[in-house]
Amino acid sequence: MSLIRKFSNARRPFLVKNKFIPGGKITLAGDKSIAHRALILSALARGKTILNNLPIHDDSLATLNALKALGIKILRRNKQILVFGKGRQGLKRPRQPIFVHNSGTTLRLLLGVLAGQDFKAKVIAGKYLSARPMARVNLPLRLMGAQITAKIKGREEYAPIVISGGNLKGIIYRPNVSSAQVKSAILLAGLFATGKTQVIERLKTRDHTERMLKLFGADVAISHKCIILNPKKNLISPGKIFIPGDISSAAFFMVLAVITPGAKIIIEGLSMNPGRSGIINLLKKMRAKIKVTSFKSSGFEPMGNLSITSSNLKGVIINPGQIPSLIDELPVLMVAACFAKGRTVIKGVNELRVKETDRINSMVSNLRKMKAEIQLKKTGSREDIMIKGKGRLFGAQLKSFGDHRTAMSMVVAALAAEGESRIDDISCVSKSFPGFLDTLKSLS
């Protein structure tokens, strides 16, 4: 195996020396997006909910600890998480500011919950999250009746955020940004509102919140891009929830397999949510050899197994309408594009600027160091990335920029590259996938 330095949380360079041929079967921890929602709705329902395969990483723990700070009892028993929900009116005022670390999902969804409470709370964030825009959530919550103050810089709002909730009213809202987090915050606030809440999306985003709300017995009606929530029904715990494997985590192994000659891996028990299958559809369009097996549509989320084999990829055009279903996977897809034949164009990647880091900058600067041919094009307010695939990359001195998806994407790129690479620090992978390197090693 080419990963010669064992991962730890210490900040130190990570060396990737030689290529290896991945093969075997892996099972991944539960989907991060689903986990956040499962924890929150379990807390807002009455009774005990048992969560199986909940991922234990920085982001999920940020949500878990935030709920504990609001008076929810949560226990860990073997590999299960037990949440003792208190109903929609059961949360208590936190004794001190709630620290959500760098979990954007925690912050935005939590604001939706806090908007419905009859107390004041302050939410603070880590360095990277404090630089991410929050007006997109604060504005609709204010329209619903919440009082929110935030750090102002220019025309944007940032954490720390102080919110006084209660006495909400339902609204009809059309988000300017296609974001499942914004939609989810509004719907969660809608649980506490008087009257129906309606969210009309420009582009369809992942529907984990809608599915989870239905699982807990909420009155939710969905028609294409329109979601209507009637808050009259109380949430009822389904008892047990199994969280399928995280497809965003799987993307790194999918790309590694297709760009490595002789590779073949199987990923079992993976989420097959249609709103998250963009990575599978896109790789297939690039002529990747991917098969879905053991597909199950029963339960609140579809799941199945994936078989991925080394492939000869070709370049594709990714249109803006495809971006919401690919947003977390775009960094590693840029790596795949470097090994594809022909040109790949990714249109409308602006949202990558406001992730844990500026992922356009982090990925473009790193891949250029590896001698990739990449261009950026700006048309009006839209940014596009063009990659001319050469079928190879070369080892280089790389940076993670403190971003978990950039770090893991560059590990994948380095493993498939010619020569040695050194990445300055990959401790940030603990944000979403602390077992990343161990899973890689299991495929050697």
KOLKE-778030 format. One record per residue (C-alpha): residue number from 1; chain; x negated, y, z. Coordinates in pm, 1 decimal. Last residue first. Layout:
# KOLKE-778030
NODE    k  c        xx        yy        zz
NODE  NUM  A         X         Y         Z
...
This chain:
# KOLKE-778030
NODE    k  c        xx        yy        zz
NODE  444  A     487.1    -291.6    -100.7
NODE  443  A     857.5    -226.7     -50.1
NODE  442  A     845.4    -244.7     330.6
NODE  441  A     580.3      27.7     323.5
NODE  440  A     822.4     267.3     159.4
NODE  439  A    1081.4     199.2     428.7
NODE  438  A     818.8     268.3     696.4
NODE  437  A     731.5     591.6     518.4
NODE  436  A    1089.0     719.5     513.2
NODE  435  A    1186.4     616.3     866.8
NODE  434  A    1219.1     976.1     991.9
NODE  433  A    1467.1    1054.3     710.5
NODE  432  A    1671.6    1374.7     746.2
NODE  431  A    1479.2    1630.0     954.5
NODE  430  A    1205.9    1377.3    1032.1
NODE  429  A    1079.1    1444.2     679.2
NODE  428  A     935.4    1772.9     814.9
NODE  427  A     630.1    1589.2     951.1
NODE  426  A     506.9    1579.4     591.4
NODE  425  A     209.5    1813.9     615.7
NODE  424  A     -61.3    1929.6     370.4
NODE  423  A      -1.0    1669.0     101.4
NODE  422  A    -315.1    1515.3     -47.1
NODE  421  A    -318.2    1344.9    -383.0
NODE  420  A    -559.2    1089.5    -529.5
NODE  419  A    -575.0     977.2    -890.0
NODE  418  A    -313.6     912.7   -1155.0
NODE  417  A      36.4     986.6   -1035.0
NODE  416  A     314.5     742.7    -945.0
NODE  415  A     249.9     746.7    -569.9
NODE  414  A     184.2    1121.4    -582.2
NODE  413  A     520.7    1196.4    -743.0
NODE  412  A     705.2     986.6    -484.3
NODE  411  A     514.5    1155.7    -199.1
NODE  410  A     592.6    1489.9    -366.3
NODE  409  A     963.7    1417.0    -365.7
NODE  408  A     946.5    1319.0       2.3
NODE  407  A     783.1    1650.2      97.5
NODE  406  A    1012.3    1863.5    -121.8
NODE  405  A    1315.4    1691.6      30.3
NODE  404  A    1193.3    1746.3     387.9
NODE  403  A    1094.4    2111.9     347.7
NODE  402  A     810.4    2257.5     556.2
NODE  401  A     653.0    2399.8     239.6
NODE  400  A     553.3    2039.2     160.0
NODE  399  A     228.1    2144.6      -3.7
NODE  398  A       7.7    1960.7    -256.4
NODE  397  A    -362.6    1922.2    -335.8
NODE  396  A    -361.1    1724.6    -659.9
NODE  395  A    -330.6    1383.7    -822.9
NODE  394  A    -226.1    1376.1   -1189.2
NODE  393  A     113.7    1329.2   -1350.7
NODE  392  A     224.1    1106.5   -1637.3
NODE  391  A     489.7    1042.1   -1898.0
NODE  390  A     441.8    1382.4   -2059.1
NODE  389  A     790.2    1519.0   -1996.5
NODE  388  A     849.4    1878.2   -2099.1
NODE  387  A    1037.2    2033.2   -1807.6
NODE  386  A    1273.4    2329.1   -1839.6
NODE  385  A    1426.4    2489.5   -1529.5
NODE  384  A    1719.5    2731.5   -1557.6
NODE  383  A    1816.2    3035.5   -1349.9
NODE  382  A    2148.9    3213.7   -1388.0
NODE  381  A    2199.5    3579.1   -1288.6
NODE  380  A    2161.0    3705.7   -1644.5
NODE  379  A    1970.8    3433.6   -1826.0
NODE  378  A    1653.4    3352.6   -1634.1
NODE  377  A    1414.2    3088.1   -1762.5
NODE  376  A    1156.1    2892.7   -1564.2
NODE  375  A     905.3    2671.9   -1742.8
NODE  374  A     742.5    2344.1   -1647.7
NODE  373  A     461.3    2141.1   -1807.2
NODE  372  A     332.2    1910.6   -1535.1
NODE  371  A     -38.3    1925.5   -1458.4
NODE  370  A     -13.6    1794.3   -1098.8
NODE  369  A     -69.7    2152.2    -978.6
NODE  368  A     225.2    2243.9   -1200.8
NODE  367  A     429.6    1986.5   -1010.4
NODE  366  A     349.8    2152.8    -677.6
NODE  365  A     427.3    2509.8    -791.5
NODE  364  A     751.7    2405.2    -962.6
NODE  363  A     872.8    2197.2    -669.0
NODE  362  A     809.2    2452.0    -392.6
NODE  361  A     919.4    2754.8    -596.8
NODE  360  A    1247.1    2605.3    -712.1
NODE  359  A    1294.2    2456.3    -367.1
NODE  358  A    1290.5    2796.8    -196.5
NODE  357  A    1277.8    2652.9     153.3
NODE  356  A    1530.2    2486.1     379.9
NODE  355  A    1773.9    2561.7      94.6
NODE  354  A    1841.8    2908.3     -44.7
NODE  353  A    1650.7    2912.4    -374.5
NODE  352  A    1786.5    2570.7    -474.2
NODE  351  A    2128.1    2738.3    -512.2
NODE  350  A    2001.2    2913.4    -826.8
NODE  349  A    1966.4    2588.3   -1025.7
NODE  348  A    2201.0    2690.8   -1306.1
NODE  347  A    2076.5    2479.2   -1593.5
NODE  346  A    1834.8    2186.3   -1561.9
NODE  345  A    1668.4    2122.1   -1898.9
NODE  344  A    1474.3    1801.4   -1960.3
NODE  343  A    1248.0    1780.3   -2266.1
NODE  342  A    1111.0    1468.7   -2429.3
NODE  341  A     998.7    1133.5   -2292.5
NODE  340  A    1052.4    1105.3   -1918.6
NODE  339  A     775.4    1093.9   -1656.7
NODE  338  A     792.7    1466.6   -1572.1
NODE  337  A    1173.8    1440.4   -1570.3
NODE  336  A    1156.8    1184.9   -1288.0
NODE  335  A     969.5    1435.6   -1071.1
NODE  334  A    1233.9    1699.4   -1143.6
NODE  333  A    1491.1    1439.8   -1041.3
NODE  332  A    1310.5    1426.6    -704.4
NODE  331  A    1378.9    1796.3    -645.8
NODE  330  A    1732.3    1783.0    -793.8
NODE  329  A    1860.5    1515.8    -552.3
NODE  328  A    2010.8    1747.1    -290.5
NODE  327  A    2201.4    1954.3    -549.6
NODE  326  A    2311.3    1664.9    -767.6
NODE  325  A    2690.9    1654.0    -728.9
NODE  324  A    2708.1    2035.2    -709.5
NODE  323  A    2475.2    2068.8   -1013.2
NODE  322  A    2685.4    1885.8   -1272.5
NODE  321  A    2898.4    2187.8   -1366.6
NODE  320  A    2581.6    2391.2   -1422.6
NODE  319  A    2470.9    2159.3   -1708.0
NODE  318  A    2190.3    1902.6   -1692.8
NODE  317  A    2026.7    1844.9   -2032.2
NODE  316  A    1836.1    1519.8   -2071.7
NODE  315  A    1482.7    1386.4   -2120.7
NODE  314  A    1418.6    1018.3   -2183.7
NODE  313  A    1314.9     749.1   -1938.4
NODE  312  A    1137.2     422.0   -2007.9
NODE  311  A    1245.0     211.1   -1712.4
NODE  310  A    1124.9      19.7   -1405.3
NODE  309  A    1420.6    -155.9   -1245.2
NODE  308  A    1690.9     -46.9   -1000.5
NODE  307  A    1959.6    -272.7    -848.3
NODE  306  A    2214.4     -81.8    -640.5
NODE  305  A    2452.7    -223.0    -381.2
NODE  304  A    2802.5    -101.6    -292.2
NODE  303  A    3013.1     155.1    -109.1
NODE  302  A    3343.4     340.5    -140.9
NODE  301  A    3432.8     573.9     149.2
NODE  300  A    3755.2     569.8     359.2
NODE  299  A    3787.9     192.0     348.3
NODE  298  A    3832.6     -26.5      42.9
NODE  297  A    3653.6      66.5    -279.3
NODE  296  A    3392.5    -205.2    -249.5
NODE  295  A    3120.4    -252.6    -511.9
NODE  294  A    2913.0    -568.3    -472.2
NODE  293  A    2689.1    -460.4    -761.8
NODE  292  A    2592.2    -132.2    -928.2
NODE  291  A    2320.3    -166.6   -1191.3
NODE  290  A    2040.8      74.6   -1278.4
NODE  289  A    1798.6      50.9   -1569.4
NODE  288  A    1721.8     418.0   -1632.6
NODE  287  A    1813.2     541.7   -1977.2
NODE  286  A    1802.9     916.4   -1885.3
NODE  285  A    2183.0     900.7   -1895.6
NODE  284  A    2154.9     620.8   -1639.8
NODE  283  A    1944.0     852.3   -1425.5
NODE  282  A    2214.7    1119.1   -1451.2
NODE  281  A    2498.9     884.4   -1363.9
NODE  280  A    2316.3     747.8   -1058.7
NODE  279  A    2212.4    1093.2    -934.7
NODE  278  A    2562.7    1231.2    -992.7
NODE  277  A    2709.2     958.5    -773.3
NODE  276  A    2765.7    1195.5    -480.5
NODE  275  A    3111.8    1326.5    -564.8
NODE  274  A    3216.4     979.2    -675.2
NODE  273  A    3130.8     841.1    -327.7
NODE  272  A    2924.9     527.4    -378.6
NODE  271  A    2762.8     516.6     -34.4
NODE  270  A    2498.9     243.4     -21.3
NODE  269  A    2527.9     -94.1     151.1
NODE  268  A    2219.5    -246.2     -13.6
NODE  267  A    1935.6     -92.8    -214.6
NODE  266  A    1767.6    -340.3    -449.5
NODE  265  A    1419.6    -281.7    -591.3
NODE  264  A    1230.1    -358.9    -909.6
NODE  263  A     895.9    -211.5   -1016.3
NODE  262  A     682.8    -339.1   -1305.1
NODE  261  A     581.3       5.3   -1429.4
NODE  260  A     664.2     280.7   -1175.3
NODE  259  A     889.5     564.8   -1301.3
NODE  258  A    1219.9     378.8   -1251.7
NODE  257  A    1129.9     245.6    -907.4
NODE  256  A    1003.3     575.3    -765.8
NODE  255  A    1316.5     750.0    -893.7
NODE  254  A    1550.7     506.9    -721.7
NODE  253  A    1338.2     507.9    -406.4
NODE  252  A    1362.1     886.1    -373.2
NODE  251  A    1732.2     885.5    -462.6
NODE  250  A    1813.5     642.2    -180.3
NODE  249  A    1776.9     921.6      76.1
NODE  248  A    2036.4    1126.5    -113.4
NODE  247  A    2252.6     812.5    -140.6
NODE  246  A    2269.5     775.1     236.7
NODE  245  A    2384.7     428.0     338.7
NODE  244  A    2747.1     373.1     440.6
NODE  243  A    2881.4     499.0     776.7
NODE  242  A    3091.6     235.7     952.3
NODE  241  A    3372.6     390.8    1155.7
NODE  240  A    3551.8     234.5    1452.6
NODE  239  A    3859.2     335.9    1650.7
NODE  238  A    4049.3     525.1    1379.1
NODE  237  A    4077.3     817.8    1621.1
NODE  236  A    4396.9    1019.9    1579.5
NODE  235  A    4385.8    1389.3    1490.2
NODE  234  A    4699.8    1582.9    1578.0
NODE  233  A    4938.6    1671.6    1295.9
NODE  232  A    5069.1    2025.5    1245.3
NODE  231  A    4752.3    2161.6    1082.2
NODE  230  A    4870.2    2139.8     718.3
NODE  229  A    4561.3    2131.8     497.4
NODE  228  A    4579.9    2197.3     123.0
NODE  227  A    4286.3    2111.7    -105.6
NODE  226  A    4277.4    2235.7    -467.4
NODE  225  A    4011.5    2125.7    -715.9
NODE  224  A    4202.1    1820.4    -850.6
NODE  223  A    4515.9    1804.9    -635.0
NODE  222  A    4449.2    1710.3    -275.3
NODE  221  A    4698.7    1709.9      12.1
NODE  220  A    4575.8    1682.0     370.6
NODE  219  A    4793.3    1612.5     674.8
NODE  218  A    4535.0    1482.6     922.0
NODE  217  A    4543.3    1117.0    1026.2
NODE  216  A    4179.7    1068.8    1127.8
NODE  215  A    4100.0     879.1     806.8
NODE  214  A    4268.9    1157.9     610.9
NODE  213  A    4035.2    1414.0     768.3
NODE  212  A    3738.7    1190.7     683.5
NODE  211  A    3834.5    1171.7     317.0
NODE  210  A    3885.0    1547.6     295.0
NODE  209  A    3555.0    1611.8     472.8
NODE  208  A    3359.2    1370.3     253.9
NODE  207  A    3488.2    1531.9     -67.3
NODE  206  A    3167.0    1629.1    -245.7
NODE  205  A    3215.7    1945.6    -454.3
NODE  204  A    3449.4    2020.5    -746.2
NODE  203  A    3354.4    2340.5    -926.5
NODE  202  A    3554.8    2657.9    -889.3
NODE  201  A    3717.8    2526.0    -574.8
NODE  200  A    4059.4    2623.1    -437.9
NODE  199  A    4083.0    2595.4     -58.3
NODE  198  A    4427.7    2613.5     103.0
NODE  197  A    4502.9    2649.7     472.5
NODE  196  A    4860.1    2594.4     588.6
NODE  195  A    5022.8    2782.2     872.1
NODE  194  A    4897.1    2878.0    1218.0
NODE  193  A    4533.2    2782.7    1238.5
NODE  192  A    4340.9    2536.1    1456.8
NODE  191  A    4294.5    2258.2    1198.1
NODE  190  A    4234.4    2532.4     939.5
NODE  189  A    3902.3    2610.0    1106.9
NODE  188  A    3789.8    2261.0    1006.8
NODE  187  A    3917.9    2323.4     653.5
NODE  186  A    3729.6    2653.5     627.1
NODE  185  A    3404.8    2500.7     755.4
NODE  184  A    3444.8    2206.2     517.2
NODE  183  A    3485.1    2425.0     210.4
NODE  182  A    3174.8    2626.2     303.6
NODE  181  A    2975.0    2306.6     363.0
NODE  180  A    3098.0    2147.5      40.3
NODE  179  A    2955.5    2445.0    -146.7
NODE  178  A    3039.3    2587.0    -487.5
NODE  177  A    2976.2    2954.5    -409.1
NODE  176  A    3239.2    3221.7    -472.8
NODE  175  A    3484.2    3027.2    -256.6
NODE  174  A    3853.6    3060.4    -355.5
NODE  173  A    4058.7    3092.7     -38.1
NODE  172  A    4427.7    3066.9      46.1
NODE  171  A    4461.9    3139.6     415.9
NODE  170  A    4589.5    2983.6     736.9
NODE  169  A    4603.9    3199.6    1046.9
NODE  168  A    4369.8    3185.7    1343.3
NODE  167  A    4462.9    3292.3    1695.2
NODE  166  A    4133.7    3164.4    1841.5
NODE  165  A    3768.6    3243.0    1789.9
NODE  164  A    3491.2    3465.8    1917.5
NODE  163  A    3169.2    3402.9    1724.8
NODE  162  A    2811.7    3518.9    1782.2
NODE  161  A    2563.6    3429.6    1507.3
NODE  160  A    2184.3    3408.4    1519.9
NODE  159  A    2172.3    3341.4    1228.6
NODE  158  A    2194.7    3523.8     897.1
NODE  157  A    2415.8    3764.6     704.7
NODE  156  A    2351.7    3912.0     359.7
NODE  155  A    2392.8    4254.6     200.3
NODE  154  A    2052.1    4381.4     306.1
NODE  153  A    1959.2    4199.2     624.5
NODE  152  A    2228.3    4161.7     886.3
NODE  151  A    2199.1    3933.7    1189.5
NODE  150  A    2544.1    3808.4    1273.7
NODE  149  A    2869.3    3914.0    1436.0
NODE  148  A    3189.3    3715.4    1402.4
NODE  147  A    3544.7    3773.6    1517.9
NODE  146  A    3768.1    3494.9    1389.3
NODE  145  A    4102.5    3584.0    1230.6
NODE  144  A    4137.5    3368.6     918.3
NODE  143  A    3983.1    3643.5     704.3
NODE  142  A    3691.4    3643.3     947.0
NODE  141  A    3645.3    3271.1     882.8
NODE  140  A    3648.2    3342.2     507.6
NODE  139  A    3364.3    3599.1     546.5
NODE  138  A    3149.0    3405.5     794.9
NODE  137  A    3102.0    3102.1     572.6
NODE  136  A    2959.5    3265.6     257.9
NODE  135  A    2808.0    3530.7     484.8
NODE  134  A    2571.9    3262.4     618.2
NODE  133  A    2264.8    3291.9     396.0
NODE  132  A    1952.4    3090.0     492.5
NODE  131  A    1654.1    3256.9     664.7
NODE  130  A    1758.0    3150.4    1014.7
NODE  129  A    1772.4    2794.5     880.3
NODE  128  A    1398.4    2794.3     817.4
NODE  127  A    1291.4    2936.7    1153.9
NODE  126  A    1529.4    2740.5    1372.8
NODE  125  A    1884.9    2839.4    1455.9
NODE  124  A    2094.7    3016.7    1718.6
NODE  123  A    2468.3    2987.8    1780.8
NODE  122  A    2644.0    3213.0    2031.3
NODE  121  A    2986.4    3128.9    2167.1
NODE  120  A    3294.3    3327.9    2269.5
NODE  119  A    3608.8    3152.3    2386.1
NODE  118  A    3958.0    3072.9    2258.4
NODE  117  A    3834.1    2814.5    2008.3
NODE  116  A    3943.1    2792.5    1642.8
NODE  115  A    3648.3    2979.8    1493.4
NODE  114  A    3421.2    2749.1    1694.6
NODE  113  A    3519.7    2453.9    1473.8
NODE  112  A    3451.9    2636.9    1146.1
NODE  111  A    3127.1    2774.6    1289.0
NODE  110  A    3025.2    2418.1    1373.0
NODE  109  A    3063.4    2318.8    1009.0
NODE  108  A    2825.0    2593.8     898.3
NODE  107  A    2566.4    2542.4    1170.4
NODE  106  A    2557.6    2162.8    1164.6
NODE  105  A    2542.3    2150.6     785.0
NODE  104  A    2254.3    2397.7     782.8
NODE  103  A    2049.1    2184.9    1020.3
NODE  102  A    1730.9    2374.8    1105.3
NODE  101  A    1753.3    2361.4    1487.1
NODE  100  A    2121.9    2387.4    1586.0
NODE   99  A    2061.9    2565.4    1917.6
NODE   98  A    2386.8    2643.2    2100.3
NODE   97  A    2354.5    2953.2    2318.8
NODE   96  A    2413.4    2885.7    2690.3
NODE   95  A    2686.5    2754.3    2916.9
NODE   94  A    2897.5    2638.7    2624.1
NODE   93  A    3271.9    2716.3    2642.8
NODE   92  A    3461.5    2391.8    2661.2
NODE   91  A    3619.0    2181.5    2385.5
NODE   90  A    3943.4    1996.1    2453.0
NODE   89  A    4190.7    2194.2    2244.5
NODE   88  A    4154.4    1987.7    1925.5
NODE   87  A    4151.2    1657.8    2109.7
NODE   86  A    3915.8    1537.8    2382.2
NODE   85  A    3708.1    1284.4    2191.3
NODE   84  A    3485.8    1031.6    2364.7
NODE   83  A    3219.8     959.1    2102.9
NODE   82  A    3036.6     626.4    2121.3
NODE   81  A    2731.3     587.9    1897.6
NODE   80  A    2636.2     229.8    1812.7
NODE   79  A    2295.6      73.5    1751.9
NODE   78  A    2247.4     -38.7    2113.2
NODE   77  A    2490.1     179.5    2306.8
NODE   76  A    2437.9     554.2    2256.9
NODE   75  A    2680.2     774.7    2447.0
NODE   74  A    2865.2    1096.5    2363.6
NODE   73  A    3077.4    1291.2    2613.0
NODE   72  A    3204.5    1616.0    2460.5
NODE   71  A    3173.1    1932.9    2669.1
NODE   70  A    3079.1    2191.9    2406.8
NODE   69  A    2707.6    2139.8    2472.9
NODE   68  A    2763.7    1771.5    2397.2
NODE   67  A    2910.1    1874.9    2060.9
NODE   66  A    2598.7    2079.2    1983.3
NODE   65  A    2383.4    1782.8    2088.2
NODE   64  A    2549.8    1551.1    1836.1
NODE   63  A    2534.4    1812.7    1558.7
NODE   62  A    2162.7    1878.1    1610.3
NODE   61  A    2105.3    1503.7    1654.2
NODE   60  A    2243.4    1447.8    1303.5
NODE   59  A    1997.7    1700.8    1161.3
NODE   58  A    1685.9    1590.2    1351.1
NODE   57  A    1730.3    1220.8    1273.1
NODE   56  A    1929.2     925.1    1400.7
NODE   55  A    2148.8     803.5    1117.7
NODE   54  A    2490.9     668.6    1223.1
NODE   53  A    2502.5     303.3    1122.0
NODE   52  A    2813.3     233.9    1335.2
NODE   51  A    3023.1     506.8    1496.1
NODE   50  A    3263.1     402.1    1772.4
NODE   49  A    3547.6     646.3    1838.5
NODE   48  A    3698.8     683.6    2185.5
NODE   47  A    4018.5     876.6    2247.5
NODE   46  A    4173.1    1202.4    2130.5
NODE   45  A    4042.6    1351.5    1808.3
NODE   44  A    3832.7    1670.5    1794.0
NODE   43  A    3513.2    1493.3    1906.4
NODE   42  A    3560.3    1213.6    1652.3
NODE   41  A    3617.8    1484.8    1391.3
NODE   40  A    3279.3    1642.0    1466.6
NODE   39  A    3077.5    1320.5    1484.4
NODE   38  A    3227.8    1174.3    1166.5
NODE   37  A    3175.9    1500.8     981.2
NODE   36  A    2805.9    1518.3    1063.1
NODE   35  A    2759.0    1148.4     980.5
NODE   34  A    2928.9    1174.3     640.2
NODE   33  A    2678.8    1434.8     521.2
NODE   32  A    2383.2    1238.9     657.1
NODE   31  A    2479.9     907.2     494.5
NODE   30  A    2402.7     616.0     722.3
NODE   29  A    2061.2     454.7     754.6
NODE   28  A    1923.9     270.5     452.4
NODE   27  A    1909.2     -97.0     364.8
NODE   26  A    1613.8    -213.5     158.6
NODE   25  A    1543.2    -503.0     -75.9
NODE   24  A    1222.9    -590.6    -258.3
NODE   23  A     969.0    -437.6    -493.7
NODE   22  A     755.8    -126.1    -522.0
NODE   21  A     443.5    -148.2    -740.8
NODE   20  A     156.6      51.1    -591.8
NODE   19  A     -34.9     356.7    -705.1
NODE   18  A    -345.7     481.6    -531.2
NODE   17  A    -464.5     736.2    -274.7
NODE   16  A    -179.6     921.6    -110.2
NODE   15  A    -323.3    1118.6     180.5
NODE   14  A    -116.2    1310.9     433.7
NODE   13  A    -271.9    1620.1     586.4
NODE   12  A    -201.1    1696.3     952.5
NODE   11  A      78.6    1848.6    1156.1
NODE   10  A     163.9    1594.9    1422.4
NODE    9  A     506.7    1438.2    1397.8
NODE    8  A     348.9    1110.0    1293.7
NODE    7  A     316.8     920.9     967.6
NODE    6  A      43.5     659.3     929.0
NODE    5  A    -230.2     765.7     688.4
NODE    4  A    -320.6     524.7     409.1
NODE    3  A      -3.5     533.9     205.4
NODE    2  A    -136.1     340.9     -93.7
NODE    1  A       0.0       0.0       0.0
